[in-house]
Amino acid sequence: LSITSIAYDTGFNDPGYFSRVFKQEFGATPQEWRELQEPELV
């Protein structure tokens, strides 16, 4: 799934805002988090 799809699926109307909120909560952007969690898939 794309980050944009995840943003919309979780109720965010703005993927950029989703990314900012995600980074505030988790200390990494959604893409950075994905790479840290699944390095073999990147």
mmCIF entry with sequence, helices, sheets and N, C-alpha, C, O atoms, coordinates in Angstrom:
data_MODEL
# 
_entry.id   MODEL 
# 
_entity.id                         1 
_entity.type                       polymer 
_entity.pdbx_number_of_molecules   1 
# 
_entity_poly.entity_id                      1 
_entity_poly.type                           'polypeptide(L)' 
_entity_poly.nstd_linkage                   no 
_entity_poly.nstd_monomer                   no 
_entity_poly.pdbx_seq_one_letter_code       LSITSIAYDTGFNDPGYFSRVFKQEFGATPQEWRELQEPELV 
_entity_poly.pdbx_seq_one_letter_code_can   LSITSIAYDTGFNDPGYFSRVFKQEFGATPQEWRELQEPELV 
_entity_poly.pdbx_strand_id                 A 
# 
loop_
_entity_poly_seq.entity_id 
_entity_poly_seq.num 
_entity_poly_seq.mon_id 
_entity_poly_seq.hetero 
1 1  LEU n 
1 2  SER n 
1 3  ILE n 
1 4  THR n 
1 5  SER n 
1 6  ILE n 
1 7  ALA n 
1 8  TYR n 
1 9  ASP n 
1 10 THR n 
1 11 GLY n 
1 12 PHE n 
1 13 ASN n 
1 14 ASP n 
1 15 PRO n 
1 16 GLY n 
1 17 TYR n 
1 18 PHE n 
1 19 SER n 
1 20 ARG n 
1 21 VAL n 
1 22 PHE n 
1 23 LYS n 
1 24 GLN n 
1 25 GLU n 
1 26 PHE n 
1 27 GLY n 
1 28 ALA n 
1 29 THR n 
1 30 PRO n 
1 31 GLN n 
1 32 GLU n 
1 33 TRP n 
1 34 ARG n 
1 35 GLU n 
1 36 LEU n 
1 37 GLN n 
1 38 GLU n 
1 39 PRO n 
1 40 GLU n 
1 41 LEU n 
1 42 VAL n 
# 
_struct_asym.id          A 
_struct_asym.entity_id   1 
# 
loop_
_struct_conf.conf_type_id 
_struct_conf.id 
_struct_conf.pdbx_PDB_helix_id 
_struct_conf.beg_label_comp_id 
_struct_conf.beg_label_asym_id 
_struct_conf.beg_label_seq_id 
_struct_conf.pdbx_beg_PDB_ins_code 
_struct_conf.end_label_comp_id 
_struct_conf.end_label_asym_id 
_struct_conf.end_label_seq_id 
_struct_conf.pdbx_end_PDB_ins_code 
_struct_conf.beg_auth_comp_id 
_struct_conf.beg_auth_asym_id 
_struct_conf.beg_auth_seq_id 
_struct_conf.end_auth_comp_id 
_struct_conf.end_auth_asym_id 
_struct_conf.end_auth_seq_id 
_struct_conf.pdbx_PDB_helix_class 
_struct_conf.details 
_struct_conf.pdbx_PDB_helix_length 
HELX_P HELX_P1 AA1 ILE A 3  ? ASP A 9  ? ILE A 3  ASP A 9  1 ? 7  
HELX_P HELX_P2 AA2 PRO A 15 ? PHE A 26 ? PRO A 15 PHE A 26 1 ? 12 
HELX_P HELX_P3 AA3 PRO A 30 ? GLN A 37 ? PRO A 30 GLN A 37 1 ? 8  
HELX_P HELX_P4 AA4 PRO A 39 ? LEU A 41 ? PRO A 39 LEU A 41 5 ? 3  
# 
_struct_conf_type.id          HELX_P 
_struct_conf_type.criteria    ? 
_struct_conf_type.reference   ? 
# 
loop_
_atom_site.group_PDB 
_atom_site.id 
_atom_site.type_symbol 
_atom_site.label_atom_id 
_atom_site.label_alt_id 
_atom_site.label_comp_id 
_atom_site.label_asym_id 
_atom_site.label_entity_id 
_atom_site.label_seq_id 
_atom_site.pdbx_PDB_ins_code 
_atom_site.Cartn_x 
_atom_site.Cartn_y 
_atom_site.Cartn_z 
_atom_site.occupancy 
_atom_site.B_iso_or_equiv 
_atom_site.pdbx_formal_charge 
_atom_site.auth_seq_id 
_atom_site.auth_comp_id 
_atom_site.auth_asym_id 
_atom_site.auth_atom_id 
_atom_site.pdbx_PDB_model_num 
ATOM 1   N N  . LEU A 1 1  ? 0.835  -1.196 0.000  1.00 0.00 ? 1  LEU A N  1 
ATOM 2   C CA . LEU A 1 1  ? 0.000  0.000  0.000  1.00 0.00 ? 1  LEU A CA 1 
ATOM 3   C C  . LEU A 1 1  ? 0.871  1.248  0.000  1.00 0.00 ? 1  LEU A C  1 
ATOM 4   O O  . LEU A 1 1  ? 1.938  1.279  0.614  1.00 0.00 ? 1  LEU A O  1 
ATOM 5   N N  . SER A 1 2  ? 0.413  2.249  -0.679 1.00 0.00 ? 2  SER A N  1 
ATOM 6   C CA . SER A 1 2  ? 1.142  3.514  -0.671 1.00 0.00 ? 2  SER A CA 1 
ATOM 7   C C  . SER A 1 2  ? 0.826  4.272  0.615  1.00 0.00 ? 2  SER A C  1 
ATOM 8   O O  . SER A 1 2  ? -0.188 4.019  1.266  1.00 0.00 ? 2  SER A O  1 
ATOM 9   N N  . ILE A 1 3  ? 1.701  5.198  0.969  1.00 0.00 ? 3  ILE A N  1 
ATOM 10  C CA . ILE A 1 3  ? 1.476  6.033  2.148  1.00 0.00 ? 3  ILE A CA 1 
ATOM 11  C C  . ILE A 1 3  ? 0.197  6.847  1.951  1.00 0.00 ? 3  ILE A C  1 
ATOM 12  O O  . ILE A 1 3  ? -0.565 7.052  2.895  1.00 0.00 ? 3  ILE A O  1 
ATOM 13  N N  . THR A 1 4  ? -0.030 7.304  0.732  1.00 0.00 ? 4  THR A N  1 
ATOM 14  C CA . THR A 1 4  ? -1.249 8.061  0.431  1.00 0.00 ? 4  THR A CA 1 
ATOM 15  C C  . THR A 1 4  ? -2.488 7.217  0.700  1.00 0.00 ? 4  THR A C  1 
ATOM 16  O O  . THR A 1 4  ? -3.440 7.698  1.314  1.00 0.00 ? 4  THR A O  1 
ATOM 17  N N  . SER A 1 5  ? -2.489 5.980  0.253  1.00 0.00 ? 5  SER A N  1 
ATOM 18  C CA . SER A 1 5  ? -3.625 5.085  0.490  1.00 0.00 ? 5  SER A CA 1 
ATOM 19  C C  . SER A 1 5  ? -3.842 4.860  1.978  1.00 0.00 ? 5  SER A C  1 
ATOM 20  O O  . SER A 1 5  ? -4.976 4.879  2.456  1.00 0.00 ? 5  SER A O  1 
ATOM 21  N N  . ILE A 1 6  ? -2.764 4.649  2.703  1.00 0.00 ? 6  ILE A N  1 
ATOM 22  C CA . ILE A 1 6  ? -2.874 4.443  4.147  1.00 0.00 ? 6  ILE A CA 1 
ATOM 23  C C  . ILE A 1 6  ? -3.450 5.685  4.811  1.00 0.00 ? 6  ILE A C  1 
ATOM 24  O O  . ILE A 1 6  ? -4.294 5.579  5.701  1.00 0.00 ? 6  ILE A O  1 
ATOM 25  N N  . ALA A 1 7  ? -3.001 6.861  4.385  1.00 0.00 ? 7  ALA A N  1 
ATOM 26  C CA . ALA A 1 7  ? -3.519 8.107  4.955  1.00 0.00 ? 7  ALA A CA 1 
ATOM 27  C C  . ALA A 1 7  ? -5.032 8.198  4.752  1.00 0.00 ? 7  ALA A C  1 
ATOM 28  O O  . ALA A 1 7  ? -5.770 8.454  5.703  1.00 0.00 ? 7  ALA A O  1 
ATOM 29  N N  . TYR A 1 8  ? -5.489 7.991  3.533  1.00 0.00 ? 8  TYR A N  1 
ATOM 30  C CA . TYR A 1 8  ? -6.925 8.071  3.255  1.00 0.00 ? 8  TYR A CA 1 
ATOM 31  C C  . TYR A 1 8  ? -7.702 6.969  3.975  1.00 0.00 ? 8  TYR A C  1 
ATOM 32  O O  . TYR A 1 8  ? -8.796 7.212  4.484  1.00 0.00 ? 8  TYR A O  1 
ATOM 33  N N  . ASP A 1 9  ? -7.146 5.773  4.019  1.00 0.00 ? 9  ASP A N  1 
ATOM 34  C CA . ASP A 1 9  ? -7.824 4.650  4.677  1.00 0.00 ? 9  ASP A CA 1 
ATOM 35  C C  . ASP A 1 9  ? -7.974 4.861  6.179  1.00 0.00 ? 9  ASP A C  1 
ATOM 36  O O  . ASP A 1 9  ? -8.883 4.311  6.800  1.00 0.00 ? 9  ASP A O  1 
ATOM 37  N N  . THR A 1 10 ? -7.080 5.659  6.760  1.00 0.00 ? 10 THR A N  1 
ATOM 38  C CA . THR A 1 10 ? -7.144 5.905  8.206  1.00 0.00 ? 10 THR A CA 1 
ATOM 39  C C  . THR A 1 10 ? -7.845 7.219  8.541  1.00 0.00 ? 10 THR A C  1 
ATOM 40  O O  . THR A 1 10 ? -7.802 7.674  9.684  1.00 0.00 ? 10 THR A O  1 
ATOM 41  N N  . GLY A 1 11 ? -8.490 7.829  7.544  1.00 0.00 ? 11 GLY A N  1 
ATOM 42  C CA . GLY A 1 11 ? -9.330 8.989  7.802  1.00 0.00 ? 11 GLY A CA 1 
ATOM 43  C C  . GLY A 1 11 ? -8.678 10.344 7.606  1.00 0.00 ? 11 GLY A C  1 
ATOM 44  O O  . GLY A 1 11 ? -9.293 11.366 7.911  1.00 0.00 ? 11 GLY A O  1 
ATOM 45  N N  . PHE A 1 12 ? -7.454 10.383 7.107  1.00 0.00 ? 12 PHE A N  1 
ATOM 46  C CA . PHE A 1 12 ? -6.800 11.661 6.835  1.00 0.00 ? 12 PHE A CA 1 
ATOM 47  C C  . PHE A 1 12 ? -7.146 12.098 5.421  1.00 0.00 ? 12 PHE A C  1 
ATOM 48  O O  . PHE A 1 12 ? -7.101 11.296 4.488  1.00 0.00 ? 12 PHE A O  1 
ATOM 49  N N  . ASN A 1 13 ? -7.493 13.375 5.262  1.00 0.00 ? 13 ASN A N  1 
ATOM 50  C CA . ASN A 1 13 ? -7.803 13.914 3.941  1.00 0.00 ? 13 ASN A CA 1 
ATOM 51  C C  . ASN A 1 13 ? -6.567 14.459 3.243  1.00 0.00 ? 13 ASN A C  1 
ATOM 52  O O  . ASN A 1 13 ? -6.597 14.735 2.044  1.00 0.00 ? 13 ASN A O  1 
ATOM 53  N N  . ASP A 1 14 ? -5.475 14.614 3.995  1.00 0.00 ? 14 ASP A N  1 
ATOM 54  C CA . ASP A 1 14 ? -4.236 15.182 3.470  1.00 0.00 ? 14 ASP A CA 1 
ATOM 55  C C  . ASP A 1 14 ? -3.071 14.265 3.831  1.00 0.00 ? 14 ASP A C  1 
ATOM 56  O O  . ASP A 1 14 ? -2.691 14.188 4.999  1.00 0.00 ? 14 ASP A O  1 
ATOM 57  N N  . PRO A 1 15 ? -2.499 13.571 2.853  1.00 0.00 ? 15 PRO A N  1 
ATOM 58  C CA . PRO A 1 15 ? -1.384 12.665 3.135  1.00 0.00 ? 15 PRO A CA 1 
ATOM 59  C C  . PRO A 1 15 ? -0.184 13.370 3.775  1.00 0.00 ? 15 PRO A C  1 
ATOM 60  O O  . PRO A 1 15 ? 0.534  12.769 4.574  1.00 0.00 ? 15 PRO A O  1 
ATOM 61  N N  . GLY A 1 16 ? 0.032  14.623 3.431  1.00 0.00 ? 16 GLY A N  1 
ATOM 62  C CA . GLY A 1 16 ? 1.127  15.382 4.043  1.00 0.00 ? 16 GLY A CA 1 
ATOM 63  C C  . GLY A 1 16 ? 0.901  15.575 5.531  1.00 0.00 ? 16 GLY A C  1 
ATOM 64  O O  . GLY A 1 16 ? 1.828  15.459 6.332  1.00 0.00 ? 16 GLY A O  1 
ATOM 65  N N  . TYR A 1 17 ? -0.334 15.870 5.892  1.00 0.00 ? 17 TYR A N  1 
ATOM 66  C CA . TYR A 1 17 ? -0.670 16.026 7.306  1.00 0.00 ? 17 TYR A CA 1 
ATOM 67  C C  . TYR A 1 17 ? -0.513 14.695 8.034  1.00 0.00 ? 17 TYR A C  1 
ATOM 68  O O  . TYR A 1 17 ? -0.009 14.655 9.157  1.00 0.00 ? 17 TYR A O  1 
ATOM 69  N N  . PHE A 1 18 ? -0.938 13.613 7.403  1.00 0.00 ? 18 PHE A N  1 
ATOM 70  C CA . PHE A 1 18 ? -0.756 12.281 7.976  1.00 0.00 ? 18 PHE A CA 1 
ATOM 71  C C  . PHE A 1 18 ? 0.719  12.039 8.274  1.00 0.00 ? 18 PHE A C  1 
ATOM 72  O O  . PHE A 1 18 ? 1.066  11.560 9.354  1.00 0.00 ? 18 PHE A O  1 
ATOM 73  N N  . SER A 1 19 ? 1.581  12.365 7.328  1.00 0.00 ? 19 SER A N  1 
ATOM 74  C CA . SER A 1 19 ? 3.018  12.150 7.514  1.00 0.00 ? 19 SER A CA 1 
ATOM 75  C C  . SER A 1 19 ? 3.566  12.984 8.664  1.00 0.00 ? 19 SER A C  1 
ATOM 76  O O  . SER A 1 19 ? 4.398  12.506 9.434  1.00 0.00 ? 19 SER A O  1 
ATOM 77  N N  . ARG A 1 20 ? 3.105  14.228 8.786  1.00 0.00 ? 20 ARG A N  1 
ATOM 78  C CA . ARG A 1 20 ? 3.572  15.086 9.888  1.00 0.00 ? 20 ARG A CA 1 
ATOM 79  C C  . ARG A 1 20 ? 3.123  14.545 11.238 1.00 0.00 ? 20 ARG A C  1 
ATOM 80  O O  . ARG A 1 20 ? 3.913  14.500 12.181 1.00 0.00 ? 20 ARG A O  1 
ATOM 81  N N  . VAL A 1 21 ? 1.870  14.137 11.338 1.00 0.00 ? 21 VAL A N  1 
ATOM 82  C CA . VAL A 1 21 ? 1.357  13.584 12.590 1.00 0.00 ? 21 VAL A CA 1 
ATOM 83  C C  . VAL A 1 21 ? 2.074  12.282 12.921 1.00 0.00 ? 21 VAL A C  1 
ATOM 84  O O  . VAL A 1 21 ? 2.429  12.046 14.076 1.00 0.00 ? 21 VAL A O  1 
ATOM 85  N N  . PHE A 1 22 ? 2.287  11.447 11.932 1.00 0.00 ? 22 PHE A N  1 
ATOM 86  C CA . PHE A 1 22 ? 2.986  10.177 12.127 1.00 0.00 ? 22 PHE A CA 1 
ATOM 87  C C  . PHE A 1 22 ? 4.385  10.434 12.678 1.00 0.00 ? 22 PHE A C  1 
ATOM 88  O O  . PHE A 1 22 ? 4.817  9.768  13.619 1.00 0.00 ? 22 PHE A O  1 
ATOM 89  N N  . LYS A 1 23 ? 5.096  11.404 12.089 1.00 0.00 ? 23 LYS A N  1 
ATOM 90  C CA . LYS A 1 23 ? 6.459  11.699 12.542 1.00 0.00 ? 23 LYS A CA 1 
ATOM 91  C C  . LYS A 1 23 ? 6.458  12.232 13.971 1.00 0.00 ? 23 LYS A C  1 
ATOM 92  O O  . LYS A 1 23 ? 7.350  11.898 14.751 1.00 0.00 ? 23 LYS A O  1 
ATOM 93  N N  . GLN A 1 24 ? 5.483  13.045 14.324 1.00 0.00 ? 24 GLN A N  1 
ATOM 94  C CA . GLN A 1 24 ? 5.386  13.547 15.697 1.00 0.00 ? 24 GLN A CA 1 
ATOM 95  C C  . GLN A 1 24 ? 5.177  12.403 16.677 1.00 0.00 ? 24 GLN A C  1 
ATOM 96  O O  . GLN A 1 24 ? 5.743  12.413 17.770 1.00 0.00 ? 24 GLN A O  1 
ATOM 97  N N  . GLU A 1 25 ? 4.381  11.433 16.303 1.00 0.00 ? 25 GLU A N  1 
ATOM 98  C CA . GLU A 1 25 ? 4.059  10.311 17.192 1.00 0.00 ? 25 GLU A CA 1 
ATOM 99  C C  . GLU A 1 25 ? 5.158  9.258  17.262 1.00 0.00 ? 25 GLU A C  1 
ATOM 100 O O  . GLU A 1 25 ? 5.421  8.709  18.332 1.00 0.00 ? 25 GLU A O  1 
ATOM 101 N N  . PHE A 1 26 ? 5.802  8.971  16.133 1.00 0.00 ? 26 PHE A N  1 
ATOM 102 C CA . PHE A 1 26 ? 6.727  7.841  16.054 1.00 0.00 ? 26 PHE A CA 1 
ATOM 103 C C  . PHE A 1 26 ? 8.183  8.226  15.825 1.00 0.00 ? 26 PHE A C  1 
ATOM 104 O O  . PHE A 1 26 ? 9.060  7.362  15.843 1.00 0.00 ? 26 PHE A O  1 
ATOM 105 N N  . GLY A 1 27 ? 8.452  9.517  15.609 1.00 0.00 ? 27 GLY A N  1 
ATOM 106 C CA . GLY A 1 27 ? 9.825  9.965  15.442 1.00 0.00 ? 27 GLY A CA 1 
ATOM 107 C C  . GLY A 1 27 ? 10.432 9.659  14.085 1.00 0.00 ? 27 GLY A C  1 
ATOM 108 O O  . GLY A 1 27 ? 11.641 9.806  13.904 1.00 0.00 ? 27 GLY A O  1 
ATOM 109 N N  . ALA A 1 28 ? 9.628  9.243  13.141 1.00 0.00 ? 28 ALA A N  1 
ATOM 110 C CA . ALA A 1 28 ? 10.082 8.948  11.780 1.00 0.00 ? 28 ALA A CA 1 
ATOM 111 C C  . ALA A 1 28 ? 8.906  9.145  10.839 1.00 0.00 ? 28 ALA A C  1 
ATOM 112 O O  . ALA A 1 28 ? 7.748  9.016  11.236 1.00 0.00 ? 28 ALA A O  1 
ATOM 113 N N  . THR A 1 29 ? 9.214  9.455  9.595  1.00 0.00 ? 29 THR A N  1 
ATOM 114 C CA . THR A 1 29 ? 8.140  9.553  8.608  1.00 0.00 ? 29 THR A CA 1 
ATOM 115 C C  . THR A 1 29 ? 7.606  8.152  8.320  1.00 0.00 ? 29 THR A C  1 
ATOM 116 O O  . THR A 1 29 ? 8.272  7.165  8.635  1.00 0.00 ? 29 THR A O  1 
ATOM 117 N N  . PRO A 1 30 ? 6.422  8.049  7.731  1.00 0.00 ? 30 PRO A N  1 
ATOM 118 C CA . PRO A 1 30 ? 5.913  6.719  7.390  1.00 0.00 ? 30 PRO A CA 1 
ATOM 119 C C  . PRO A 1 30 ? 6.883  5.928  6.507  1.00 0.00 ? 30 PRO A C  1 
ATOM 120 O O  . PRO A 1 30 ? 7.048  4.722  6.693  1.00 0.00 ? 30 PRO A O  1 
ATOM 121 N N  . GLN A 1 31 ? 7.521  6.598  5.555  1.00 0.00 ? 31 GLN A N  1 
ATOM 122 C CA . GLN A 1 31 ? 8.471  5.905  4.679  1.00 0.00 ? 31 GLN A CA 1 
ATOM 123 C C  . GLN A 1 31 ? 9.688  5.429  5.467  1.00 0.00 ? 31 GLN A C  1 
ATOM 124 O O  . GLN A 1 31 ? 10.140 4.299  5.282  1.00 0.00 ? 31 GLN A O  1 
ATOM 125 N N  . GLU A 1 32 ? 10.222 6.278  6.342  1.00 0.00 ? 32 GLU A N  1 
ATOM 126 C CA . GLU A 1 32 ? 11.366 5.876  7.169  1.00 0.00 ? 32 GLU A CA 1 
ATOM 127 C C  . GLU A 1 32 ? 10.987 4.703  8.062  1.00 0.00 ? 32 GLU A C  1 
ATOM 128 O O  . GLU A 1 32 ? 11.759 3.757  8.218  1.00 0.00 ? 32 GLU A O  1 
ATOM 129 N N  . TRP A 1 33 ? 9.803  4.768  8.641  1.00 0.00 ? 33 TRP A N  1 
ATOM 130 C CA . TRP A 1 33 ? 9.329  3.695  9.515  1.00 0.00 ? 33 TRP A CA 1 
ATOM 131 C C  . TRP A 1 33 ? 9.221  2.382  8.741  1.00 0.00 ? 33 TRP A C  1 
ATOM 132 O O  . TRP A 1 33 ? 9.643  1.328  9.217  1.00 0.00 ? 33 TRP A O  1 
ATOM 133 N N  . ARG A 1 34 ? 8.653  2.464  7.552  1.00 0.00 ? 34 ARG A N  1 
ATOM 134 C CA . ARG A 1 34 ? 8.507  1.278  6.703  1.00 0.00 ? 34 ARG A CA 1 
ATOM 135 C C  . ARG A 1 34 ? 9.880  0.667  6.404  1.00 0.00 ? 34 ARG A C  1 
ATOM 136 O O  . ARG A 1 34 ? 10.056 -0.548 6.488  1.00 0.00 ? 34 ARG A O  1 
ATOM 137 N N  . GLU A 1 35 ? 10.836 1.507  6.058  1.00 0.00 ? 35 GLU A N  1 
ATOM 138 C CA . GLU A 1 35 ? 12.183 1.009  5.744  1.00 0.00 ? 35 GLU A CA 1 
ATOM 139 C C  . GLU A 1 35 ? 12.838 0.360  6.960  1.00 0.00 ? 35 GLU A C  1 
ATOM 140 O O  . GLU A 1 35 ? 13.556 -0.630 6.824  1.00 0.00 ? 35 GLU A O  1 
ATOM 141 N N  . LEU A 1 36 ? 12.594 0.912  8.144  1.00 0.00 ? 36 LEU A N  1 
ATOM 142 C CA . LEU A 1 36 ? 13.163 0.334  9.359  1.00 0.00 ? 36 LEU A CA 1 
ATOM 143 C C  . LEU A 1 36 ? 12.501 -0.995 9.711  1.00 0.00 ? 36 LEU A C  1 
ATOM 144 O O  . LEU A 1 36 ? 13.153 -1.889 10.251 1.00 0.00 ? 36 LEU A O  1 
ATOM 145 N N  . GLN A 1 37 ? 11.220 -1.126 9.411  1.00 0.00 ? 37 GLN A N  1 
ATOM 146 C CA . GLN A 1 37 ? 10.482 -2.329 9.764  1.00 0.00 ? 37 GLN A CA 1 
ATOM 147 C C  . GLN A 1 37 ? 10.659 -3.453 8.746  1.00 0.00 ? 37 GLN A C  1 
ATOM 148 O O  . GLN A 1 37 ? 10.620 -4.630 9.103  1.00 0.00 ? 37 GLN A O  1 
ATOM 149 N N  . GLU A 1 38 ? 10.853 -3.092 7.491  1.00 0.00 ? 38 GLU A N  1 
ATOM 150 C CA . GLU A 1 38 ? 10.915 -4.081 6.419  1.00 0.00 ? 38 GLU A CA 1 
ATOM 151 C C  . GLU A 1 38 ? 12.099 -3.806 5.496  1.00 0.00 ? 38 GLU A C  1 
ATOM 152 O O  . GLU A 1 38 ? 11.901 -3.606 4.297  1.00 0.00 ? 38 GLU A O  1 
ATOM 153 N N  . PRO A 1 39 ? 13.327 -3.791 6.022  1.00 0.00 ? 39 PRO A N  1 
ATOM 154 C CA . PRO A 1 39 ? 14.471 -3.417 5.167  1.00 0.00 ? 39 PRO A CA 1 
ATOM 155 C C  . PRO A 1 39 ? 14.677 -4.343 3.968  1.00 0.00 ? 39 PRO A C  1 
ATOM 156 O O  . PRO A 1 39 ? 15.200 -3.906 2.943  1.00 0.00 ? 39 PRO A O  1 
ATOM 157 N N  . GLU A 1 40 ? 14.284 -5.589 4.073  1.00 0.00 ? 40 GLU A N  1 
ATOM 158 C CA . GLU A 1 40 ? 14.481 -6.509 2.957  1.00 0.00 ? 40 GLU A CA 1 
ATOM 159 C C  . GLU A 1 40 ? 13.512 -6.257 1.811  1.00 0.00 ? 40 GLU A C  1 
ATOM 160 O O  . GLU A 1 40 ? 13.727 -6.763 0.710  1.00 0.00 ? 40 GLU A O  1 
ATOM 161 N N  . LEU A 1 41 ? 12.458 -5.491 2.039  1.00 0.00 ? 41 LEU A N  1 
ATOM 162 C CA . LEU A 1 41 ? 11.470 -5.226 0.993  1.00 0.00 ? 41 LEU A CA 1 
ATOM 163 C C  . LEU A 1 41 ? 11.741 -3.926 0.251  1.00 0.00 ? 41 LEU A C  1 
ATOM 164 O O  . LEU A 1 41 ? 11.085 -3.643 -0.752 1.00 0.00 ? 41 LEU A O  1 
ATOM 165 N N  . VAL A 1 42 ? 12.681 -3.141 0.717  1.00 0.00 ? 42 VAL A N  1 
ATOM 166 C CA . VAL A 1 42 ? 12.950 -1.827 0.115  1.00 0.00 ? 42 VAL A CA 1 
ATOM 167 C C  . VAL A 1 42 ? 13.900 -1.961 -1.045 1.00 0.00 ? 42 VAL A C  1 
ATOM 168 O O  . VAL A 1 42 ? 14.246 -0.963 -1.679 1.00 0.00 ? 42 VAL A O  1 
# 
